[in-house]
Every structure is written in structure tokens, then in C-alpha cells.
Amino acid sequence: MARSLSTFKIAHLLDVNPSSVANWVDQGLLAAHRTPGGHRRVALEDLVSFLKEHRMPVPKDLEVPPTRILVVDDEPALCQMIARTLRSSNSEYEVIEARDGFRAGQIVATLRPDVVILDLRMPGMDGFEVCRQIKSQDQTKRSVVIAMTAFPSPENEQRIRDCGADAFFPKPLDMDALLGKIKEVV
């Protein structure tokens, strides 16, 4: 479905008169922008928020899937802490955990997460190889890869960025900065 909808499309989806939708926009109840031709357009997310706020049913066609985030780290305590923090920061995040690069590759191939938070040093397949594989596949190359390491260096950062990573964080993680980056990219 399109990311922005016309008032007529919204009216059809909600089984209401198009003038009702235009009135919601004109009254400031429903956020919208105008095209250069003066037509109202409503972002899908704004429409869903409007419907939920006004306790109106959300048609199945409009349901936005949750943001899927994969956390990959061979340290179970850190992996769980990051996952717990993500879940508590936004109930709409679907958080999956993996303890090694091989498992991460399986999850990425099947679930296609929106964001992958990826440790660089892991036994077996390291984060560099996982990132390279994610970014080389048509089905997964749009996943945002956020790399993290306890061994930050300009060389490691350059190497992971060359593999396609979108961001780089040293450990211990600044969770506020990480959460801010995730909000920025999703």
C-alpha cells in the first residue's frame, strides 16, 4: 500500500464520505500535507494514529507491521539487556535475539528485520561477514545495520562501514544514543 493516501482512498477504506476526511484534515484532527496541485495527502502512519486515537477500527489493509529489530551478540547478558531496553522503549518493536553470526544469517534471511544491531567480534561468523551478507542480498540490503564493538578503532569502523554498516557504536553502549539512532532510521 502507498505510504501516503488521498482523502478519497481513505474515505473508501473507512466507508465514510470524502468530505468527512477533508473536514478532519481541515480541522487539524488528521495530519496531512498538500500536493502542488492542492490535493490533501495523509501519511499512512498518521492515519493509523488518528484511527487509534479516536477509537476507530483500523482496516487490515492499513495495519503497519511492527518494526523488527535483530540483536546479535555472543554475550547473553548484553544481548538480553539491549533487547529488554528496546522492548520497553517502544511496545511496537518486535525484538529477536541471536547469539552468533550463523543464527543471525538464518533470521535475516527468513524474517528480514528492519534493523540489525550487530556485534563485530563473535566466534564463527563475525559481524563483518554477517553485515557483508546482509548488504549483498536484494531481499535484505535495505536492513539498517548498526555495528557495535568493545574494540573501537578507526580501522574497525572503516572496515564495517565498507561492509555496508549504517552506524557504529563502541561498547559499553550509550543506550540513549542507540535508541535515538533507531528512531532516526525507522
Secondary structure, DSSP 8 states (H G I E B T S, - for coil): --SEEEHHHHHHHHTS-HHHHHHHHHTTSS--EE-TTS-EEEEHHHHHHHHHHTT----GGG----EEEEEE-S-HHHHHHHHHHHHHH-TTEEEEEESSHHHHHHHHHHH--SEEEEES--SSS-HHHHHHHHHHSTTTTTSEEEEEESS--HHHHHHHHHTT-SEEEESS--HHHHHHHHHHH-
